[in-house]
């Protein structure tokens, strides 16, 4: 059984998750911690809202892809262990 293509796919997905985390960090770096609520700060408020929505969108994708990565890895491990168990039973 050749799992190399599946492991490569899992590795690429892992790299995508890491790149997405780095991108989220770079986007959030521009986020300001203080909340602007005054009428004269309307452009800043709009920018905060836009940036907040962008970070939330990136986080949603990050959480989804991380869950897929974990499940995919567990399935690969289960397939490998099942195959190893089958091979060990046929050798005896």
Buried (B, 14 or more C-beta within 10 A) or exposed (E): EEEEEBEEEBEEBBEBBEEBBEEBEEBBEEEEEEEBEEEEEEEBBEBBEEBEEBBEEBBEBBEEBBEBBEEBBEEBEEEBEEEEEEEEEEEE
